[in-house]
Amino acid sequence: MPKLKTHTGAAKRFSKTGSGKIKRRQTKTRHILTSKLPKTKAKLGKTLMVSDADFEKVARMIPYA
C-alpha cells in the first residue's frame, strides 16, 4: 500500500485529540475586530470540534495526525 500524502493546508488548520476527534479554530477572527462585541470575540477565540458531516473529509486530509 502506498503512503498517503497529508494535505499541508489542512494540517495547519486541524489537529486530532486523544479520543480521535478533530479540533478546529473559528473563522472571522483576523480583522475588522473593532466592530465586533467583546462577547463575540471571546466566543470566537474558543476551539471547536469538526462537525460529523465534515469529519470524514477532514480525516482523509490528515491521515497521520
CHARMM internal coordinates of N, CA and C (Angstrom, degrees):
IC EDIT
DIST 1 N 1 CA 1.4587
DIST 1 CA 1 C 1.5272
ANGL 1 N 1 CA 1 C 108.74
DIST 1 C 2 N 1.3303
ANGL 1 CA 1 C 2 N 118.81
DIHE 1 N 1 CA 1 C 2 N 129.26
DIST 2 N 2 CA 1.4656
ANGL 1 C 2 N 2 CA 119.89
DIHE 1 CA 1 C 2 N 2 CA 179.45
DIST 2 CA 2 C 1.5233
ANGL 2 N 2 CA 2 C 111.24
DIHE 1 C 2 N 2 CA 2 C -72.28
DIST 2 C 3 N 1.3221
ANGL 2 CA 2 C 3 N 114.16
DIHE 2 N 2 CA 2 C 3 N 158.31
DIST 3 N 3 CA 1.4558
ANGL 2 C 3 N 3 CA 119.21
DIHE 2 CA 2 C 3 N 3 CA 176.52
DIST 3 CA 3 C 1.5237
ANGL 3 N 3 CA 3 C 109.30
DIHE 2 C 3 N 3 CA 3 C -70.76
DIST 3 C 4 N 1.3323
ANGL 3 CA 3 C 4 N 115.88
DIHE 3 N 3 CA 3 C 4 N 150.53
DIST 4 N 4 CA 1.4623
ANGL 3 C 4 N 4 CA 121.18
DIHE 3 CA 3 C 4 N 4 CA 177.61
DIST 4 CA 4 C 1.5228
ANGL 4 N 4 CA 4 C 109.26
DIHE 3 C 4 N 4 CA 4 C -95.76
DIST 4 C 5 N 1.3115
ANGL 4 CA 4 C 5 N 116.35
DIHE 4 N 4 CA 4 C 5 N 143.60
DIST 5 N 5 CA 1.4541
ANGL 4 C 5 N 5 CA 119.74
DIHE 4 CA 4 C 5 N 5 CA 177.75
DIST 5 CA 5 C 1.5222
ANGL 5 N 5 CA 5 C 109.94
DIHE 4 C 5 N 5 CA 5 C -90.67
DIST 5 C 6 N 1.3182
ANGL 5 CA 5 C 6 N 115.21
DIHE 5 N 5 CA 5 C 6 N 136.63
DIST 6 N 6 CA 1.4535
ANGL 5 C 6 N 6 CA 121.58
DIHE 5 CA 5 C 6 N 6 CA 175.88
DIST 6 CA 6 C 1.5186
ANGL 6 N 6 CA 6 C 109.14
DIHE 5 C 6 N 6 CA 6 C -80.82
DIST 6 C 7 N 1.3100
ANGL 6 CA 6 C 7 N 116.99
DIHE 6 N 6 CA 6 C 7 N 136.56
DIST 7 N 7 CA 1.4655
ANGL 6 C 7 N 7 CA 122.20
DIHE 6 CA 6 C 7 N 7 CA 174.14
DIST 7 CA 7 C 1.5235
ANGL 7 N 7 CA 7 C 106.23
DIHE 6 C 7 N 7 CA 7 C -75.92
DIST 7 C 8 N 1.3394
ANGL 7 CA 7 C 8 N 117.16
DIHE 7 N 7 CA 7 C 8 N 108.83
DIST 8 N 8 CA 1.4702
ANGL 7 C 8 N 8 CA 119.81
DIHE 7 CA 7 C 8 N 8 CA -171.42
DIST 8 CA 8 C 1.5245
ANGL 8 N 8 CA 8 C 112.63
DIHE 7 C 8 N 8 CA 8 C -64.85
DIST 8 C 9 N 1.3379
ANGL 8 CA 8 C 9 N 117.38
DIHE 8 N 8 CA 8 C 9 N -31.88
DIST 9 N 9 CA 1.4644
ANGL 8 C 9 N 9 CA 119.25
DIHE 8 CA 8 C 9 N 9 CA 176.92
DIST 9 CA 9 C 1.5148
ANGL 9 N 9 CA 9 C 111.34
DIHE 8 C 9 N 9 CA 9 C -65.14
DIST 9 C 10 N 1.3300
ANGL 9 CA 9 C 10 N 116.15
DIHE 9 N 9 CA 9 C 10 N -39.61
DIST 10 N 10 CA 1.4625
ANGL 9 C 10 N 10 CA 120.55
DIHE 9 CA 9 C 10 N 10 CA 178.58
DIST 10 CA 10 C 1.5236
ANGL 10 N 10 CA 10 C 110.85
DIHE 9 C 10 N 10 CA 10 C -70.70
DIST 10 C 11 N 1.3264
ANGL 10 CA 10 C 11 N 117.21
DIHE 10 N 10 CA 10 C 11 N -35.46
DIST 11 N 11 CA 1.4630
ANGL 10 C 11 N 11 CA 121.06
DIHE 10 CA 10 C 11 N 11 CA -179.40
DIST 11 CA 11 C 1.5248
ANGL 11 N 11 CA 11 C 111.20
DIHE 10 C 11 N 11 CA 11 C -62.85
DIST 11 C 12 N 1.3440
ANGL 11 CA 11 C 12 N 116.53
DIHE 11 N 11 CA 11 C 12 N -30.92
DIST 12 N 12 CA 1.4570
ANGL 11 C 12 N 12 CA 120.44
DIHE 11 CA 11 C 12 N 12 CA 179.00
DIST 12 CA 12 C 1.5203
ANGL 12 N 12 CA 12 C 111.99
DIHE 11 C 12 N 12 CA 12 C -77.55
DIST 12 C 13 N 1.3299
ANGL 12 CA 12 C 13 N 117.14
DIHE 12 N 12 CA 12 C 13 N -20.87
DIST 13 N 13 CA 1.4590
ANGL 12 C 13 N 13 CA 120.76
DIHE 12 CA 12 C 13 N 13 CA -174.24
DIST 13 CA 13 C 1.5212
ANGL 13 N 13 CA 13 C 114.83
DIHE 12 C 13 N 13 CA 13 C -103.66
DIST 13 C 14 N 1.3124
ANGL 13 CA 13 C 14 N 117.84
DIHE 13 N 13 CA 13 C 14 N -23.76
DIST 14 N 14 CA 1.4615
ANGL 13 C 14 N 14 CA 121.65
DIHE 13 CA 13 C 14 N 14 CA -175.05
DIST 14 CA 14 C 1.5254
ANGL 14 N 14 CA 14 C 110.44
DIHE 13 C 14 N 14 CA 14 C -124.61
DIST 14 C 15 N 1.3426
ANGL 14 CA 14 C 15 N 115.68
DIHE 14 N 14 CA 14 C 15 N 152.09
DIST 15 N 15 CA 1.4642
ANGL 14 C 15 N 15 CA 120.47
DIHE 14 CA 14 C 15 N 15 CA 173.04
DIST 15 CA 15 C 1.5156
ANGL 15 N 15 CA 15 C 108.48
DIHE 14 C 15 N 15 CA 15 C -147.56
DIST 15 C 16 N 1.3173
ANGL 15 CA 15 C 16 N 115.59
DIHE 15 N 15 CA 15 C 16 N 151.42
DIST 16 N 16 CA 1.4557
ANGL 15 C 16 N 16 CA 120.56
DIHE 15 CA 15 C 16 N 16 CA -178.70
DIST 16 CA 16 C 1.5184
ANGL 16 N 16 CA 16 C 110.63
DIHE 15 C 16 N 16 CA 16 C -90.74
DIST 16 C 17 N 1.3199
ANGL 16 CA 16 C 17 N 115.45
DIHE 16 N 16 CA 16 C 17 N 147.62
DIST 17 N 17 CA 1.4613
ANGL 16 C 17 N 17 CA 121.45
DIHE 16 CA 16 C 17 N 17 CA 175.39
DIST 17 CA 17 C 1.5190
ANGL 17 N 17 CA 17 C 108.69
DIHE 16 C 17 N 17 CA 17 C -92.80
DIST 17 C 18 N 1.3136
ANGL 17 CA 17 C 18 N 116.87
DIHE 17 N 17 CA 17 C 18 N 175.20
DIST 18 N 18 CA 1.4545
ANGL 17 C 18 N 18 CA 121.08
DIHE 17 CA 17 C 18 N 18 CA 179.85
DIST 18 CA 18 C 1.5142
ANGL 18 N 18 CA 18 C 112.94
DIHE 17 C 18 N 18 CA 18 C -64.73
DIST 18 C 19 N 1.3314
ANGL 18 CA 18 C 19 N 116.44
DIHE 18 N 18 CA 18 C 19 N -28.51
DIST 19 N 19 CA 1.4644
ANGL 18 C 19 N 19 CA 120.01
DIHE 18 CA 18 C 19 N 19 CA -178.79
DIST 19 CA 19 C 1.5231
ANGL 19 N 19 CA 19 C 112.45
DIHE 18 C 19 N 19 CA 19 C -88.15
DIST 19 C 20 N 1.3518
ANGL 19 CA 19 C 20 N 117.35
DIHE 19 N 19 CA 19 C 20 N -0.49
DIST 20 N 20 CA 1.4593
ANGL 19 C 20 N 20 CA 120.07
DIHE 19 CA 19 C 20 N 20 CA 176.99
DIST 20 CA 20 C 1.5124
ANGL 20 N 20 CA 20 C 115.47
DIHE 19 C 20 N 20 CA 20 C 97.77
DIST 20 C 21 N 1.3251
ANGL 20 CA 20 C 21 N 117.49
DIHE 20 N 20 CA 20 C 21 N -2.27
DIST 21 N 21 CA 1.4572
ANGL 20 C 21 N 21 CA 119.88
DIHE 20 CA 20 C 21 N 21 CA 176.42
DIST 21 CA 21 C 1.5308
ANGL 21 N 21 CA 21 C 108.74
DIHE 20 C 21 N 21 CA 21 C -77.38
DIST 21 C 22 N 1.3213
ANGL 21 CA 21 C 22 N 116.38
DIHE 21 N 21 CA 21 C 22 N 166.74
DIST 22 N 22 CA 1.4616
ANGL 21 C 22 N 22 CA 120.39
DIHE 21 CA 21 C 22 N 22 CA -178.70
DIST 22 CA 22 C 1.5298
ANGL 22 N 22 CA 22 C 109.10
DIHE 21 C 22 N 22 CA 22 C -116.99
DIST 22 C 23 N 1.3404
ANGL 22 CA 22 C 23 N 114.85
DIHE 22 N 22 CA 22 C 23 N 125.13
DIST 23 N 23 CA 1.4601
ANGL 22 C 23 N 23 CA 121.13
DIHE 22 CA 22 C 23 N 23 CA -180.00
DIST 23 CA 23 C 1.5209
ANGL 23 N 23 CA 23 C 109.96
DIHE 22 C 23 N 23 CA 23 C -89.38
DIST 23 C 24 N 1.3420
ANGL 23 CA 23 C 24 N 115.13
DIHE 23 N 23 CA 23 C 24 N 150.59
DIST 24 N 24 CA 1.4557
ANGL 23 C 24 N 24 CA 121.22
DIHE 23 CA 23 C 24 N 24 CA 174.73
DIST 24 CA 24 C 1.5151
ANGL 24 N 24 CA 24 C 109.67
DIHE 23 C 24 N 24 CA 24 C -145.04
DIST 24 C 25 N 1.3249
ANGL 24 CA 24 C 25 N 115.52
DIHE 24 N 24 CA 24 C 25 N 158.37
DIST 25 N 25 CA 1.4550
ANGL 24 C 25 N 25 CA 121.31
DIHE 24 CA 24 C 25 N 25 CA 174.59
DIST 25 CA 25 C 1.5246
ANGL 25 N 25 CA 25 C 108.83
DIHE 24 C 25 N 25 CA 25 C -92.86
DIST 25 C 26 N 1.3242
ANGL 25 CA 25 C 26 N 116.51
DIHE 25 N 25 CA 25 C 26 N 169.36
DIST 26 N 26 CA 1.4527
ANGL 25 C 26 N 26 CA 120.03
DIHE 25 CA 25 C 26 N 26 CA -179.48
DIST 26 CA 26 C 1.5280
ANGL 26 N 26 CA 26 C 111.28
DIHE 25 C 26 N 26 CA 26 C -98.15
DIST 26 C 27 N 1.3199
ANGL 26 CA 26 C 27 N 114.90
DIHE 26 N 26 CA 26 C 27 N 157.28
DIST 27 N 27 CA 1.4563
ANGL 26 C 27 N 27 CA 120.78
DIHE 26 CA 26 C 27 N 27 CA 179.45
DIST 27 CA 27 C 1.5259
ANGL 27 N 27 CA 27 C 110.59
DIHE 26 C 27 N 27 CA 27 C -86.92
DIST 27 C 28 N 1.3230
ANGL 27 CA 27 C 28 N 115.10
DIHE 27 N 27 CA 27 C 28 N 177.20
DIST 28 N 28 CA 1.4723
ANGL 27 C 28 N 28 CA 122.93
DIHE 27 CA 27 C 28 N 28 CA 176.91
DIST 28 CA 28 C 1.5256
ANGL 28 N 28 CA 28 C 113.20
DIHE 27 C 28 N 28 CA 28 C 64.87
DIST 28 C 29 N 1.3336
ANGL 28 CA 28 C 29 N 117.52
DIHE 28 N 28 CA 28 C 29 N 36.70
DIST 29 N 29 CA 1.4665
ANGL 28 C 29 N 29 CA 120.34
DIHE 28 CA 28 C 29 N 29 CA 179.48
DIST 29 CA 29 C 1.5283
ANGL 29 N 29 CA 29 C 112.35
DIHE 28 C 29 N 29 CA 29 C -120.77
DIST 29 C 30 N 1.3344
ANGL 29 CA 29 C 30 N 119.09
DIHE 29 N 29 CA 29 C 30 N 10.69
DIST 30 N 30 CA 1.4620
ANGL 29 C 30 N 30 CA 121.28
DIHE 29 CA 29 C 30 N 30 CA -172.72
DIST 30 CA 30 C 1.5263
ANGL 30 N 30 CA 30 C 113.83
DIHE 29 C 30 N 30 CA 30 C -96.61
DIST 30 C 31 N 1.3120
ANGL 30 CA 30 C 31 N 118.47
DIHE 30 N 30 CA 30 C 31 N -43.05
DIST 31 N 31 CA 1.4615
ANGL 30 C 31 N 31 CA 119.97
DIHE 30 CA 30 C 31 N 31 CA -176.96
DIST 31 CA 31 C 1.5192
ANGL 31 N 31 CA 31 C 109.07
DIHE 30 C 31 N 31 CA 31 C -149.70
DIST 31 C 32 N 1.3320
ANGL 31 CA 31 C 32 N 115.99
DIHE 31 N 31 CA 31 C 32 N 174.44
DIST 32 N 32 CA 1.4748
ANGL 31 C 32 N 32 CA 124.17
DIHE 31 CA 31 C 32 N 32 CA -173.53
DIST 32 CA 32 C 1.5319
ANGL 32 N 32 CA 32 C 110.18
DIHE 31 C 32 N 32 CA 32 C 54.89
DIST 32 C 33 N 1.3308
ANGL 32 CA 32 C 33 N 115.53
DIHE 32 N 32 CA 32 C 33 N 46.14
DIST 33 N 33 CA 1.4580
ANGL 32 C 33 N 33 CA 120.21
DIHE 32 CA 32 C 33 N 33 CA -179.46
DIST 33 CA 33 C 1.5258
ANGL 33 N 33 CA 33 C 112.03
DIHE 32 C 33 N 33 CA 33 C -86.35
DIST 33 C 34 N 1.3170
ANGL 33 CA 33 C 34 N 117.05
DIHE 33 N 33 CA 33 C 34 N -14.36
DIST 34 N 34 CA 1.4649
ANGL 33 C 34 N 34 CA 119.35
DIHE 33 CA 33 C 34 N 34 CA -178.08
DIST 34 CA 34 C 1.5214
ANGL 34 N 34 CA 34 C 112.02
DIHE 33 C 34 N 34 CA 34 C -67.63
DIST 34 C 35 N 1.3362
ANGL 34 CA 34 C 35 N 116.59
DIHE 34 N 34 CA 34 C 35 N -28.75
DIST 35 N 35 CA 1.4602
ANGL 34 C 35 N 35 CA 119.26
DIHE 34 CA 34 C 35 N 35 CA -178.59
DIST 35 CA 35 C 1.5256
ANGL 35 N 35 CA 35 C 112.73
DIHE 34 C 35 N 35 CA 35 C -88.17
DIST 35 C 36 N 1.3253
ANGL 35 CA 35 C 36 N 117.37
DIHE 35 N 35 CA 35 C 36 N -1.28
DIST 36 N 36 CA 1.4583
ANGL 35 C 36 N 36 CA 120.50
DIHE 35 CA 35 C 36 N 36 CA 179.51
DIST 36 CA 36 C 1.5277
ANGL 36 N 36 CA 36 C 110.01
DIHE 35 C 36 N 36 CA 36 C -96.41
DIST 36 C 37 N 1.3095
ANGL 36 CA 36 C 37 N 115.39
DIHE 36 N 36 CA 36 C 37 N 144.86
DIST 37 N 37 CA 1.4572
ANGL 36 C 37 N 37 CA 120.53
DIHE 36 CA 36 C 37 N 37 CA 179.39
DIST 37 CA 37 C 1.5294
ANGL 37 N 37 CA 37 C 110.17
DIHE 36 C 37 N 37 CA 37 C -71.72
DIST 37 C 38 N 1.3365
ANGL 37 CA 37 C 38 N 117.42
DIHE 37 N 37 CA 37 C 38 N 150.19
DIST 38 N 38 CA 1.4640
ANGL 37 C 38 N 38 CA 120.05
DIHE 37 CA 37 C 38 N 38 CA 178.44
DIST 38 CA 38 C 1.5324
ANGL 38 N 38 CA 38 C 112.46
DIHE 37 C 38 N 38 CA 38 C -57.28
DIST 38 C 39 N 1.3248
ANGL 38 CA 38 C 39 N 115.87
DIHE 38 N 38 CA 38 C 39 N -35.85
DIST 39 N 39 CA 1.4691
ANGL 38 C 39 N 39 CA 120.34
DIHE 38 CA 38 C 39 N 39 CA 178.23
DIST 39 CA 39 C 1.5274
ANGL 39 N 39 CA 39 C 110.57
DIHE 38 C 39 N 39 CA 39 C -62.72
DIST 39 C 40 N 1.3271
ANGL 39 CA 39 C 40 N 116.41
DIHE 39 N 39 CA 39 C 40 N -41.71
DIST 40 N 40 CA 1.4553
ANGL 39 C 40 N 40 CA 121.46
DIHE 39 CA 39 C 40 N 40 CA 179.19
DIST 40 CA 40 C 1.5127
ANGL 40 N 40 CA 40 C 111.12
DIHE 39 C 40 N 40 CA 40 C -65.51
DIST 40 C 41 N 1.3354
ANGL 40 CA 40 C 41 N 116.52
DIHE 40 N 40 CA 40 C 41 N -43.82
DIST 41 N 41 CA 1.4559
ANGL 40 C 41 N 41 CA 120.96
DIHE 40 CA 40 C 41 N 41 CA -179.29
DIST 41 CA 41 C 1.5215
ANGL 41 N 41 CA 41 C 111.49
DIHE 40 C 41 N 41 CA 41 C -64.93
DIST 41 C 42 N 1.3281
ANGL 41 CA 41 C 42 N 116.56
DIHE 41 N 41 CA 41 C 42 N -37.29
DIST 42 N 42 CA 1.4662
ANGL 41 C 42 N 42 CA 119.91
DIHE 41 CA 41 C 42 N 42 CA 177.58
DIST 42 CA 42 C 1.5237
ANGL 42 N 42 CA 42 C 110.80
DIHE 41 C 42 N 42 CA 42 C -65.72
DIST 42 C 43 N 1.3148
ANGL 42 CA 42 C 43 N 115.72
DIHE 42 N 42 CA 42 C 43 N -39.20
DIST 43 N 43 CA 1.4662
ANGL 42 C 43 N 43 CA 120.69
DIHE 42 CA 42 C 43 N 43 CA 179.09
DIST 43 CA 43 C 1.5286
ANGL 43 N 43 CA 43 C 111.23
DIHE 42 C 43 N 43 CA 43 C -67.02
DIST 43 C 44 N 1.3375
ANGL 43 CA 43 C 44 N 116.13
DIHE 43 N 43 CA 43 C 44 N -39.05
DIST 44 N 44 CA 1.4599
ANGL 43 C 44 N 44 CA 120.84
DIHE 43 CA 43 C 44 N 44 CA -179.75
DIST 44 CA 44 C 1.5302
ANGL 44 N 44 CA 44 C 112.41
DIHE 43 C 44 N 44 CA 44 C -70.73
DIST 44 C 45 N 1.3285
ANGL 44 CA 44 C 45 N 117.11
DIHE 44 N 44 CA 44 C 45 N -18.30
DIST 45 N 45 CA 1.4581
ANGL 44 C 45 N 45 CA 120.24
DIHE 44 CA 44 C 45 N 45 CA 179.96
DIST 45 CA 45 C 1.5101
ANGL 45 N 45 CA 45 C 114.02
DIHE 44 C 45 N 45 CA 45 C -75.75
DIST 45 C 46 N 1.3138
ANGL 45 CA 45 C 46 N 117.38
DIHE 45 N 45 CA 45 C 46 N -15.44
DIST 46 N 46 CA 1.4643
ANGL 45 C 46 N 46 CA 121.01
DIHE 45 CA 45 C 46 N 46 CA -177.37
DIST 46 CA 46 C 1.5345
ANGL 46 N 46 CA 46 C 110.96
DIHE 45 C 46 N 46 CA 46 C -81.82
DIST 46 C 47 N 1.3244
ANGL 46 CA 46 C 47 N 115.49
DIHE 46 N 46 CA 46 C 47 N 152.52
DIST 47 N 47 CA 1.4656
ANGL 46 C 47 N 47 CA 119.82
DIHE 46 CA 46 C 47 N 47 CA 177.05
DIST 47 CA 47 C 1.5179
ANGL 47 N 47 CA 47 C 109.29
DIHE 46 C 47 N 47 CA 47 C -90.62
DIST 47 C 48 N 1.3152
ANGL 47 CA 47 C 48 N 115.63
DIHE 47 N 47 CA 47 C 48 N 153.45
DIST 48 N 48 CA 1.4601
ANGL 47 C 48 N 48 CA 122.64
DIHE 47 CA 47 C 48 N 48 CA -179.98
DIST 48 CA 48 C 1.5161
ANGL 48 N 48 CA 48 C 109.72
DIHE 47 C 48 N 48 CA 48 C -126.67
DIST 48 C 49 N 1.3192
ANGL 48 CA 48 C 49 N 115.88
DIHE 48 N 48 CA 48 C 49 N 170.88
DIST 49 N 49 CA 1.4564
ANGL 48 C 49 N 49 CA 121.55
DIHE 48 CA 48 C 49 N 49 CA 173.90
DIST 49 CA 49 C 1.5295
ANGL 49 N 49 CA 49 C 108.73
DIHE 48 C 49 N 49 CA 49 C -96.06
DIST 49 C 50 N 1.3072
ANGL 49 CA 49 C 50 N 115.94
DIHE 49 N 49 CA 49 C 50 N 148.82
DIST 50 N 50 CA 1.4622
ANGL 49 C 50 N 50 CA 120.98
DIHE 49 CA 49 C 50 N 50 CA 177.14
DIST 50 CA 50 C 1.5236
ANGL 50 N 50 CA 50 C 107.95
DIHE 49 C 50 N 50 CA 50 C -66.76
DIST 50 C 51 N 1.3259
ANGL 50 CA 50 C 51 N 117.64
DIHE 50 N 50 CA 50 C 51 N 139.58
DIST 51 N 51 CA 1.4589
ANGL 50 C 51 N 51 CA 121.80
DIHE 50 CA 50 C 51 N 51 CA -177.48
DIST 51 CA 51 C 1.5278
ANGL 51 N 51 CA 51 C 111.24
DIHE 50 C 51 N 51 CA 51 C -67.73
DIST 51 C 52 N 1.3039
ANGL 51 CA 51 C 52 N 115.90
DIHE 51 N 51 CA 51 C 52 N 159.66
DIST 52 N 52 CA 1.4697
ANGL 51 C 52 N 52 CA 121.37
DIHE 51 CA 51 C 52 N 52 CA 179.99
DIST 52 CA 52 C 1.5230
ANGL 52 N 52 CA 52 C 111.49
DIHE 51 C 52 N 52 CA 52 C -60.90
DIST 52 C 53 N 1.3366
ANGL 52 CA 52 C 53 N 117.07
DIHE 52 N 52 CA 52 C 53 N -34.24
DIST 53 N 53 CA 1.4579
ANGL 52 C 53 N 53 CA 120.83
DIHE 52 CA 52 C 53 N 53 CA -178.81
DIST 53 CA 53 C 1.5273
ANGL 53 N 53 CA 53 C 111.76
DIHE 52 C 53 N 53 CA 53 C -66.23
DIST 53 C 54 N 1.3266
ANGL 53 CA 53 C 54 N 117.93
DIHE 53 N 53 CA 53 C 54 N -31.98
DIST 54 N 54 CA 1.4632
ANGL 53 C 54 N 54 CA 121.77
DIHE 53 CA 53 C 54 N 54 CA -177.06
DIST 54 CA 54 C 1.5243
ANGL 54 N 54 CA 54 C 113.37
DIHE 53 C 54 N 54 CA 54 C -100.87
DIST 54 C 55 N 1.3194
ANGL 54 CA 54 C 55 N 117.99
DIHE 54 N 54 CA 54 C 55 N -5.18
DIST 55 N 55 CA 1.4605
ANGL 54 C 55 N 55 CA 121.05
DIHE 54 CA 54 C 55 N 55 CA -172.24
DIST 55 CA 55 C 1.5234
ANGL 55 N 55 CA 55 C 112.73
DIHE 54 C 55 N 55 CA 55 C -58.86
DIST 55 C 56 N 1.3273
ANGL 55 CA 55 C 56 N 117.81
DIHE 55 N 55 CA 55 C 56 N -48.28
DIST 56 N 56 CA 1.4728
ANGL 55 C 56 N 56 CA 121.17
DIHE 55 CA 55 C 56 N 56 CA -176.70
DIST 56 CA 56 C 1.5273
ANGL 56 N 56 CA 56 C 110.91
DIHE 55 C 56 N 56 CA 56 C -62.67
DIST 56 C 57 N 1.3221
ANGL 56 CA 56 C 57 N 116.83
DIHE 56 N 56 CA 56 C 57 N -41.35
DIST 57 N 57 CA 1.4623
ANGL 56 C 57 N 57 CA 121.28
DIHE 56 CA 56 C 57 N 57 CA -178.89
DIST 57 CA 57 C 1.5271
ANGL 57 N 57 CA 57 C 110.83
DIHE 56 C 57 N 57 CA 57 C -63.65
DIST 57 C 58 N 1.3315
ANGL 57 CA 57 C 58 N 116.48
DIHE 57 N 57 CA 57 C 58 N -44.69
DIST 58 N 58 CA 1.4615
ANGL 57 C 58 N 58 CA 120.56
DIHE 57 CA 57 C 58 N 58 CA -178.95
DIST 58 CA 58 C 1.5242
ANGL 58 N 58 CA 58 C 110.59
DIHE 57 C 58 N 58 CA 58 C -70.84
DIST 58 C 59 N 1.3176
ANGL 58 CA 58 C 59 N 116.84
DIHE 58 N 58 CA 58 C 59 N -38.75
DIST 59 N 59 CA 1.4682
ANGL 58 C 59 N 59 CA 120.64
DIHE 58 CA 58 C 59 N 59 CA -179.29
DIST 59 CA 59 C 1.5250
ANGL 59 N 59 CA 59 C 111.37
DIHE 58 C 59 N 59 CA 59 C -63.11
DIST 59 C 60 N 1.3278
ANGL 59 CA 59 C 60 N 117.35
DIHE 59 N 59 CA 59 C 60 N -33.87
DIST 60 N 60 CA 1.4642
ANGL 59 C 60 N 60 CA 120.69
DIHE 59 CA 59 C 60 N 60 CA 177.05
DIST 60 CA 60 C 1.5243
ANGL 60 N 60 CA 60 C 111.28
DIHE 59 C 60 N 60 CA 60 C -66.83
DIST 60 C 61 N 1.3307
ANGL 60 CA 60 C 61 N 116.59
DIHE 60 N 60 CA 60 C 61 N -31.67
DIST 61 N 61 CA 1.4667
ANGL 60 C 61 N 61 CA 120.09
DIHE 60 CA 60 C 61 N 61 CA -178.08
DIST 61 CA 61 C 1.5233
ANGL 61 N 61 CA 61 C 112.96
DIHE 60 C 61 N 61 CA 61 C -77.20
DIST 61 C 62 N 1.3455
ANGL 61 CA 61 C 62 N 117.48
DIHE 61 N 61 CA 61 C 62 N -23.77
DIST 62 N 62 CA 1.4687
ANGL 61 C 62 N 62 CA 120.30
DIHE 61 CA 61 C 62 N 62 CA 179.46
DIST 62 CA 62 C 1.5226
ANGL 62 N 62 CA 62 C 109.29
DIHE 61 C 62 N 62 CA 62 C -124.57
DIST 62 C 63 N 1.3480
ANGL 62 CA 62 C 63 N 117.53
DIHE 62 N 62 CA 62 C 63 N 70.13
DIST 63 N 63 CA 1.4660
ANGL 62 C 63 N 63 CA 120.27
DIHE 62 CA 62 C 63 N 63 CA -172.80
DIST 63 CA 63 C 1.5216
ANGL 63 N 63 CA 63 C 114.84
DIHE 62 C 63 N 63 CA 63 C -66.96
DIST 63 C 64 N 1.3362
ANGL 63 CA 63 C 64 N 118.46
DIHE 63 N 63 CA 63 C 64 N -28.28
DIST 64 N 64 CA 1.4641
ANGL 63 C 64 N 64 CA 120.25
DIHE 63 CA 63 C 64 N 64 CA -174.81
DIST 64 CA 64 C 1.5189
ANGL 64 N 64 CA 64 C 113.67
DIHE 63 C 64 N 64 CA 64 C -108.72
DIST 64 C 65 N 1.3190
ANGL 64 CA 64 C 65 N 117.83
DIHE 64 N 64 CA 64 C 65 N 8.10
DIST 65 N 65 CA 1.4619
ANGL 64 C 65 N 65 CA 121.08
DIHE 64 CA 64 C 65 N 65 CA -178.53
DIST 65 CA 65 C 1.5176
ANGL 65 N 65 CA 65 C 110.95
DIHE 64 C 65 N 65 CA 65 C -71.79
END
COOR INIT
IC SEED 1 N 1 CA 1 C
IC BUILD
